[in-house]
Amino acid sequence: MTDAETKELQAKDKMQVTTPAEQTMPGIVFTPAVDIFETDKEITLLADIPGVEAKNLNIDLRDDTLTFTGIIEPAEGADEEDILIEYEVGTYYRQFTLSEVIDQSKIDAQLKNGVLRLHLPKVEKATPRQITVKAG
């Protein structure tokens, strides 16, 4: 095992996007932590976006670029006053360029317990297979 595999599980703080570009929306923009796994049939992408509800999540696919944006709404009610705020609200934003091995028409997404799971199936020609050799 590598040193990274033997370390204890540790929570990762939200990372604010630091970019010189101008933003088109107000507020803080976060880069969500992402894990990507691959099998012969698909690529699975897991993104940590705590506080985002499905109604505030937008996933867009155009020109081979997959973009997701999730907005975190404030937790306090209209008649409540802030006393202490440690959980920052803002927007999660991440983009990925998809290769030709992804079947873009079959991409599937689920959001559960603050984790976005994207299934990116591979096209049939990209799926490895065994060729049977016939005698004769």
C-alpha positions in Angstrom: 0.0 0.0 0.0 1.1 3.5 -0.7 1.3 6.2 2.0 -1.8 7.8 0.6 -3.8 4.6 0.9 -2.8 4.1 4.6 -3.8 7.5 5.8 -7.0 8.0 7.8 -10.0 9.5 6.0 -10.0 13.2 6.4 -12.6 15.8 5.4 -11.5 18.2 2.8 -12.5 21.9 3.1 -14.4 23.6 0.3 -11.9 25.2 -2.2 -12.9 28.6 -3.6 -12.2 29.1 -7.3 -9.4 31.5 -7.7 -9.5 32.8 -11.2 -8.6 36.2 -12.7 -11.7 35.9 -15.0 -14.7 38.0 -14.2 -17.7 36.0 -12.9 -21.2 36.5 -14.3 -23.0 35.6 -11.1 -22.6 37.1 -7.6 -21.2 35.2 -4.7 -18.5 32.6 -4.0 -17.8 29.8 -6.5 -16.4 26.5 -5.2 -14.6 23.7 -7.0 -16.1 20.4 -5.8 -13.8 17.5 -5.0 -14.3 14.8 -7.6 -13.4 11.1 -7.9 -13.4 9.3 -11.2 -13.5 5.6 -11.7 -13.4 3.5 -14.9 -14.6 0.1 -15.9 -14.7 -1.6 -19.4 -18.2 -0.3 -19.9 -18.3 3.2 -18.3 -16.6 6.0 -16.4 -18.2 7.1 -13.1 -17.7 10.6 -11.8 -18.5 11.3 -8.1 -18.6 15.0 -7.0 -19.0 16.2 -3.5 -21.6 19.0 -3.5 -23.1 19.1 0.0 -26.0 21.5 0.5 -27.1 21.4 -3.2 -30.7 20.2 -3.9 -31.7 18.6 -7.2 -33.8 21.6 -8.1 -30.6 23.8 -7.8 -28.4 21.5 -9.9 -27.8 22.2 -13.6 -25.9 19.7 -15.8 -25.2 20.9 -19.3 -23.6 19.1 -22.2 -22.5 20.9 -25.3 -19.6 20.7 -27.7 -18.1 17.7 -25.8 -18.0 19.8 -22.6 -19.9 18.6 -19.6 -20.6 21.4 -17.1 -22.3 21.2 -13.8 -23.4 24.0 -11.5 -25.0 23.6 -8.1 -26.3 26.5 -6.0 -26.3 26.2 -2.2 -29.1 28.2 -0.7 -28.8 29.7 2.8 -30.2 27.4 5.5 -31.7 30.1 7.7 -35.4 31.0 7.4 -36.8 34.4 6.4 -37.6 35.3 10.0 -34.2 34.1 11.4 -31.2 36.3 12.0 -27.6 35.1 11.5 -25.6 34.7 14.7 -22.7 32.5 13.5 -22.1 31.2 10.0 -19.4 28.6 9.4 -21.0 26.9 6.4 -20.5 29.1 3.4 -23.1 29.3 0.7 -22.3 29.8 -2.9 -22.1 27.9 -6.2 -20.3 24.7 -7.1 -18.9 24.7 -10.6 -16.9 22.2 -12.6 -16.3 21.4 -16.3 -15.0 18.3 -18.0 -14.1 17.7 -21.7 -15.4 14.4 -22.9 -13.6 12.2 -25.4 -15.1 10.3 -28.2 -15.3 7.1 -26.2 -18.2 8.4 -24.1 -21.8 7.7 -25.4 -23.1 11.2 -24.7 -26.8 10.2 -25.4 -26.7 7.8 -22.4 -25.2 9.9 -19.7 -27.1 9.5 -16.4 -27.0 11.5 -13.2 -28.1 11.0 -9.6 -27.8 13.2 -6.5 -28.0 11.6 -3.1 -26.7 12.8 0.3 -24.7 15.7 -1.3 -22.9 13.4 -3.8 -23.5 13.8 -7.5 -22.9 10.5 -9.4 -22.5 10.8 -13.2 -22.5 7.6 -15.2 -20.7 8.1 -18.5 -21.2 5.0 -20.6 -18.6 4.1 -23.3 -19.6 3.6 -26.9 -19.8 0.0 -28.0 -16.7 0.2 -30.2 -14.7 1.4 -27.2 -15.7 -1.4 -24.9 -13.0 -4.1 -24.8 -14.1 -7.7 -25.6 -12.6 -11.1 -26.1 -12.5 -12.5 -29.6 -13.3 -16.3 -29.8 -11.0 -18.2 -32.1 -12.7 -21.0 -34.0 -10.7 -24.0 -35.2 -10.9 -25.0 -38.8 
